[in-house]
Amino acid sequence: MRCMSCKTEGMIDASTTYFAQLNNCYVIIEHVPCKKCDQCGEEFITVSVMEKIDEILERIEKVSSKVFIMNYHTAA
């Protein structure tokens, strides 16, 4: 896979933290799988992972408090 920012070939498997602001709370999802460029550090989340994140956010919106922190692997 080629980095969309710097165009190098050095994408590695990694994990990141995803932040979202919903209407009634802030959500932090830790350990989200991603690809990370070993040259510039840019992170890319795949479509399938983003779809899971969207599902997680829909569930959280129904039961949320002000701040919600969770692990991606536990919620996905």
N, CA, C and O atoms as a GROMACS GRO file, in nm:
protein
  304
    1MET      N    1   0.085  -0.118   0.000
    1MET     CA    2   0.000   0.000   0.000
    1MET      C    3   0.089   0.124   0.000
    1MET      O    4   0.190   0.128   0.070
    2ARG      N    5   0.052   0.222  -0.076
    2ARG     CA    6   0.127   0.347  -0.089
    2ARG      C    7   0.063   0.455  -0.001
    2ARG      O    8  -0.060   0.469   0.002
    3CYS      N    9   0.145   0.530   0.069
    3CYS     CA   10   0.098   0.641   0.154
    3CYS      C   11   0.034   0.748   0.066
    3CYS      O   12   0.092   0.790  -0.034
    4MET      N   13  -0.083   0.792   0.105
    4MET     CA   14  -0.153   0.895   0.028
    4MET      C   15  -0.094   1.034   0.051
    4MET      O   16  -0.116   1.124  -0.029
    5SER      N   17  -0.018   1.051   0.159
    5SER     CA   18   0.042   1.181   0.188
    5SER      C   19   0.178   1.199   0.121
    5SER      O   20   0.199   1.295   0.047
    6CYS      N   21   0.270   1.106   0.149
    6CYS     CA   22   0.407   1.124   0.098
    6CYS      C   23   0.440   1.031  -0.019
    6CYS      O   24   0.549   1.040  -0.076
    7LYS      N   25   0.347   0.942  -0.055
    7LYS     CA   26   0.358   0.854  -0.172
    7LYS      C   27   0.464   0.745  -0.160
    7LYS      O   28   0.500   0.685  -0.262
    8THR      N   29   0.517   0.718  -0.040
    8THR     CA   30   0.613   0.609  -0.025
    8THR      C   31   0.539   0.477  -0.003
    8THR      O   32   0.419   0.477   0.022
    9GLU      N   33   0.612   0.367  -0.013
    9GLU     CA   34   0.553   0.233  -0.002
    9GLU      C   35   0.555   0.177   0.140
    9GLU      O   36   0.512   0.063   0.160
   10GLY      N   37   0.601   0.249   0.237
   10GLY     CA   38   0.626   0.193   0.370
   10GLY      C   39   0.509   0.197   0.466
   10GLY      O   40   0.520   0.259   0.572
   11MET      N   41   0.397   0.133   0.434
   11MET     CA   42   0.282   0.128   0.524
   11MET      C   43   0.293   0.003   0.612
   11MET      O   44   0.311  -0.108   0.562
   12ILE      N   45   0.281   0.022   0.742
   12ILE     CA   46   0.290  -0.091   0.836
   12ILE      C   47   0.160  -0.102   0.916
   12ILE      O   48   0.088  -0.003   0.931
   13ASP      N   49   0.131  -0.221   0.966
   13ASP     CA   50   0.017  -0.240   1.054
   13ASP      C   51   0.046  -0.174   1.187
   13ASP      O   52   0.155  -0.188   1.242
   14ALA      N   53  -0.052  -0.101   1.239
   14ALA     CA   54  -0.036  -0.030   1.366
   14ALA      C   55  -0.174  -0.015   1.430
   14ALA      O   56  -0.272  -0.070   1.381
   15SER      N   57  -0.180   0.059   1.538
   15SER     CA   58  -0.307   0.094   1.599
   15SER      C   59  -0.303   0.241   1.638
   15SER      O   60  -0.196   0.299   1.657
   16THR      N   61  -0.422   0.299   1.649
   16THR     CA   62  -0.433   0.441   1.680
   16THR      C   63  -0.549   0.463   1.776
   16THR      O   64  -0.620   0.369   1.810
   17THR      N   65  -0.566   0.584   1.818
   17THR     CA   66  -0.680   0.622   1.902
   17THR      C   67  -0.771   0.711   1.819
   17THR      O   68  -0.726   0.807   1.756
   18TYR      N   69  -0.900   0.679   1.820
   18TYR     CA   70  -0.999   0.752   1.741
   18TYR      C   71  -1.082   0.839   1.834
   18TYR      O   72  -1.132   0.791   1.936
   19PHE      N   73  -1.097   0.967   1.801
   19PHE     CA   74  -1.176   1.062   1.879
   19PHE      C   75  -1.299   1.103   1.800
   19PHE      O   76  -1.291   1.127   1.680
   20ALA      N   77  -1.413   1.112   1.868
   20ALA     CA   78  -1.536   1.160   1.803
   20ALA      C   79  -1.614   1.245   1.902
   20ALA      O   80  -1.614   1.219   2.022
   21GLN      N   81  -1.681   1.347   1.848
   21GLN     CA   82  -1.770   1.428   1.930
   21GLN      C   83  -1.911   1.404   1.880
   21GLN      O   84  -1.944   1.437   1.766
   22LEU      N   85  -1.994   1.346   1.966
   22LEU     CA   86  -2.134   1.324   1.933
   22LEU      C   87  -2.215   1.438   1.992
   22LEU      O   88  -2.159   1.528   2.056
   23ASN      N   89  -2.345   1.436   1.972
   23ASN     CA   90  -2.430   1.545   2.022
   23ASN      C   91  -2.421   1.562   2.173
   23ASN      O   92  -2.422   1.675   2.223
   24ASN      N   93  -2.412   1.450   2.246
   24ASN     CA   94  -2.418   1.461   2.392
   24ASN      C   95  -2.293   1.412   2.464
   24ASN      O   96  -2.292   1.406   2.586
   25CYS      N   97  -2.187   1.377   2.390
   25CYS     CA   98  -2.068   1.329   2.458
   25CYS      C   99  -1.946   1.326   2.366
   25CYS      O  100  -1.956   1.347   2.245
   26TYR      N  101  -1.831   1.301   2.426
   26TYR     CA  102  -1.707   1.278   2.353
   26TYR      C  103  -1.674   1.130   2.363
   26TYR      O  104  -1.694   1.069   2.469
   27VAL      N  105  -1.624   1.070   2.255
   27VAL     CA  106  -1.593   0.928   2.253
   27VAL      C  107  -1.446   0.911   2.215
   27VAL      O  108  -1.398   0.973   2.120
   28ILE      N  109  -1.377   0.827   2.290
   28ILE     CA  110  -1.238   0.792   2.261
   28ILE      C  111  -1.234   0.641   2.246
   28ILE      O  112  -1.267   0.568   2.339
   29ILE      N  113  -1.193   0.593   2.129
   29ILE     CA  114  -1.181   0.450   2.105
   29ILE      C  115  -1.032   0.419   2.089
   29ILE      O  116  -0.967   0.467   1.996
   30GLU      N  117  -0.980   0.338   2.179
   30GLU     CA  118  -0.838   0.306   2.179
   30GLU      C  119  -0.810   0.179   2.100
   30GLU      O  120  -0.899   0.096   2.082
   31HIS      N  121  -0.688   0.164   2.053
   31HIS     CA  122  -0.639   0.042   1.985
   31HIS      C  123  -0.712   0.014   1.855
   31HIS      O  124  -0.741  -0.102   1.824
   32VAL      N  125  -0.744   0.117   1.778
   32VAL     CA  126  -0.810   0.100   1.649
   32VAL      C  127  -0.706   0.056   1.547
   32VAL      O  128  -0.604   0.124   1.531
   33PRO      N  129  -0.728  -0.057   1.478
   33PRO     CA  130  -0.631  -0.101   1.377
   33PRO      C  131  -0.621  -0.001   1.262
   33PRO      O  132  -0.722   0.054   1.218
   34CYS      N  133  -0.499   0.022   1.215
   34CYS     CA  134  -0.478   0.115   1.104
   34CYS      C  135  -0.351   0.076   1.030
   34CYS      O  136  -0.277  -0.013   1.071
   35LYS      N  137  -0.327   0.145   0.922
   35LYS     CA  138  -0.200   0.139   0.851
   35LYS      C  139  -0.129   0.270   0.880
   35LYS      O  140  -0.191   0.377   0.877
   36LYS      N  141   0.001   0.262   0.907
   36LYS     CA  142   0.078   0.383   0.939
   36LYS      C  143   0.200   0.389   0.848
   36LYS      O  144   0.269   0.290   0.829
   37CYS      N  145   0.225   0.505   0.794
   37CYS     CA  146   0.340   0.525   0.707
   37CYS      C  147   0.467   0.532   0.793
   37CYS      O  148   0.475   0.612   0.886
   38ASP      N  149   0.565   0.448   0.760
   38ASP     CA  150   0.689   0.451   0.838
   38ASP      C  151   0.779   0.568   0.798
   38ASP      O  152   0.882   0.591   0.862
   39GLN      N  153   0.742   0.641   0.694
   39GLN     CA  154   0.818   0.758   0.650
   39GLN      C  155   0.766   0.886   0.715
   39GLN      O  156   0.842   0.959   0.779
   40CYS      N  157   0.635   0.914   0.699
   40CYS     CA  158   0.581   1.042   0.748
   40CYS      C  159   0.491   1.028   0.870
   40CYS      O  160   0.458   1.128   0.934
   41GLY      N  161   0.451   0.903   0.906
   41GLY     CA  162   0.370   0.881   1.024
   41GLY      C  163   0.220   0.896   1.002
   41GLY      O  164   0.143   0.880   1.096
   42GLU      N  165   0.178   0.926   0.880
   42GLU     CA  166   0.036   0.940   0.850
   42GLU      C  167  -0.036   0.807   0.876
   42GLU      O  168   0.014   0.701   0.841
   43GLU      N  169  -0.156   0.815   0.936
   43GLU     CA  170  -0.233   0.696   0.968
   43GLU      C  171  -0.357   0.688   0.880
   43GLU      O  172  -0.420   0.789   0.850
   44PHE      N  173  -0.390   0.566   0.837
   44PHE     CA  174  -0.506   0.543   0.750
   44PHE      C  175  -0.590   0.430   0.808
   44PHE      O  176  -0.538   0.323   0.839
   45ILE      N  177  -0.719   0.456   0.823
   45ILE     CA  178  -0.812   0.356   0.875
   45ILE      C  179  -0.890   0.301   0.756
   45ILE      O  180  -0.942   0.377   0.674
   46THR      N  181  -0.898   0.167   0.747
   46THR     CA  182  -0.966   0.104   0.634
   46THR      C  183  -1.118   0.126   0.642
   46THR      O  184  -1.172   0.161   0.747
   47VAL      N  185  -1.184   0.104   0.530
   47VAL     CA  186  -1.329   0.121   0.523
   47VAL      C  187  -1.399   0.024   0.618
   47VAL      O  188  -1.495   0.063   0.686
   48SER      N  189  -1.354  -0.100   0.624
   48SER     CA  190  -1.419  -0.198   0.712
   48SER      C  191  -1.407  -0.159   0.859
   48SER      O  192  -1.502  -0.176   0.936
   49VAL      N  193  -1.293  -0.106   0.898
   49VAL     CA  194  -1.276  -0.060   1.037
   49VAL      C  195  -1.363   0.062   1.062
   49VAL      O  196  -1.422   0.074   1.170
   50MET      N  197  -1.373   0.154   0.966
   50MET     CA  198  -1.459   0.273   0.982
   50MET      C  199  -1.606   0.233   0.994
   50MET      O  200  -1.681   0.295   1.069
   51GLU      N  201  -1.647   0.130   0.922
   51GLU     CA  202  -1.785   0.083   0.934
   51GLU      C  203  -1.812   0.031   1.074
   51GLU      O  204  -1.918   0.056   1.130
   52LYS      N  205  -1.716  -0.043   1.131
   52LYS     CA  206  -1.730  -0.091   1.269
   52LYS      C  207  -1.735   0.026   1.367
   52LYS      O  208  -1.814   0.025   1.461
   53ILE      N  209  -1.651   0.126   1.344
   53ILE     CA  210  -1.651   0.245   1.431
   53ILE      C  211  -1.786   0.314   1.425
   53ILE      O  212  -1.839   0.356   1.528
   54ASP      N  213  -1.844   0.326   1.306
   54ASP     CA  214  -1.977   0.386   1.292
   54ASP      C  215  -2.082   0.309   1.372
   54ASP      O  216  -2.168   0.369   1.436
   55GLU      N  217  -2.075   0.175   1.367
   55GLU     CA  218  -2.168   0.092   1.445
   55GLU      C  219  -2.148   0.115   1.594
   55GLU      O  220  -2.245   0.126   1.669
   56ILE      N  221  -2.022   0.122   1.636
   56ILE     CA  222  -1.992   0.147   1.778
   56ILE      C  223  -2.049   0.282   1.821
   56ILE      O  224  -2.111   0.292   1.927
   57LEU      N  225  -2.029   0.385   1.740
   57LEU     CA  226  -2.076   0.519   1.775
   57LEU      C  227  -2.228   0.524   1.782
   57LEU      O  228  -2.283   0.594   1.867
   58GLU      N  229  -2.298   0.452   1.695
   58GLU     CA  230  -2.444   0.448   1.700
   58GLU      C  231  -2.492   0.386   1.832
   58GLU      O  232  -2.588   0.435   1.892
   59ARG      N  233  -2.424   0.279   1.877
   59ARG     CA  234  -2.462   0.215   2.003
   59ARG      C  235  -2.433   0.307   2.122
   59ARG      O  236  -2.513   0.316   2.215
   60ILE      N  237  -2.320   0.374   2.118
   60ILE     CA  238  -2.279   0.460   2.229
   60ILE      C  239  -2.374   0.579   2.243
   60ILE      O  240  -2.406   0.620   2.355
   61GLU      N  241  -2.418   0.633   2.131
   61GLU     CA  242  -2.504   0.751   2.135
   61GLU      C  243  -2.632   0.725   2.216
   61GLU      O  244  -2.689   0.818   2.273
   62LYS      N  245  -2.675   0.600   2.219
   62LYS     CA  246  -2.798   0.566   2.291
   62LYS      C  247  -2.778   0.556   2.442
   62LYS      O  248  -2.873   0.572   2.518
   63VAL      N  249  -2.656   0.529   2.487
   63VAL     CA  250  -2.632   0.504   2.630
   63VAL      C  251  -2.521   0.591   2.688
   63VAL      O  252  -2.470   0.562   2.796
   64SER      N  253  -2.484   0.696   2.621
   64SER     CA  254  -2.362   0.768   2.656
   64SER      C  255  -2.378   0.864   2.773
   64SER      O  256  -2.488   0.907   2.809
   65SER      N  257  -2.262   0.896   2.830
   65SER     CA  258  -2.250   1.002   2.929
   65SER      C  259  -2.165   1.111   2.865
   65SER      O  260  -2.160   1.120   2.742
   66LYS      N  261  -2.099   1.193   2.942
   66LYS     CA  262  -2.018   1.301   2.886
   66LYS      C  263  -1.894   1.254   2.811
   66LYS      O  264  -1.865   1.304   2.702
   67VAL      N  265  -1.820   1.159   2.869
   67VAL     CA  266  -1.699   1.106   2.807
   67VAL      C  267  -1.707   0.955   2.808
   67VAL      O  268  -1.740   0.895   2.910
   68PHE      N  269  -1.679   0.894   2.696
   68PHE     CA  270  -1.686   0.748   2.685
   68PHE      C  271  -1.558   0.699   2.623
   68PHE      O  272  -1.525   0.738   2.510
   69ILE      N  273  -1.483   0.613   2.695
   69ILE     CA  274  -1.355   0.560   2.646
   69ILE      C  275  -1.368   0.408   2.638
   69ILE      O  276  -1.410   0.344   2.734
   70MET      N  277  -1.332   0.353   2.522
   70MET     CA  278  -1.342   0.208   2.507
   70MET      C  279  -1.232   0.152   2.420
   70MET      O  280  -1.164   0.225   2.348
   71ASN      N  281  -1.216   0.021   2.426
   71ASN     CA  282  -1.116  -0.050   2.346
   71ASN      C  283  -1.184  -0.102   2.220
   71ASN      O  284  -1.290  -0.163   2.230
   72TYR      N  285  -1.126  -0.079   2.103
   72TYR     CA  286  -1.184  -0.120   1.976
   72TYR      C  287  -1.207  -0.271   1.973
   72TYR      O  288  -1.315  -0.315   1.932
   73HIS      N  289  -1.110  -0.349   2.016
   73HIS     CA  290  -1.120  -0.495   2.009
   73HIS      C  291  -1.233  -0.549   2.095
   73HIS      O  292  -1.293  -0.651   2.061
   74THR      N  293  -1.262  -0.485   2.206
   74THR     CA  294  -1.370  -0.528   2.292
   74THR      C  295  -1.506  -0.492   2.232
   74THR      O  296  -1.602  -0.568   2.246
   75ALA      N  297  -1.514  -0.378   2.166
   75ALA     CA  298  -1.643  -0.329   2.115
   75ALA      C  299  -1.676  -0.379   1.975
   75ALA      O  300  -1.794  -0.387   1.940
   76ALA      N  301  -1.576  -0.415   1.896
   76ALA     CA  302  -1.601  -0.452   1.756
   76ALA      C  303  -1.651  -0.588   1.740
   76ALA      O  304  -1.676  -0.632   1.628
   0.00000   0.00000   0.00000
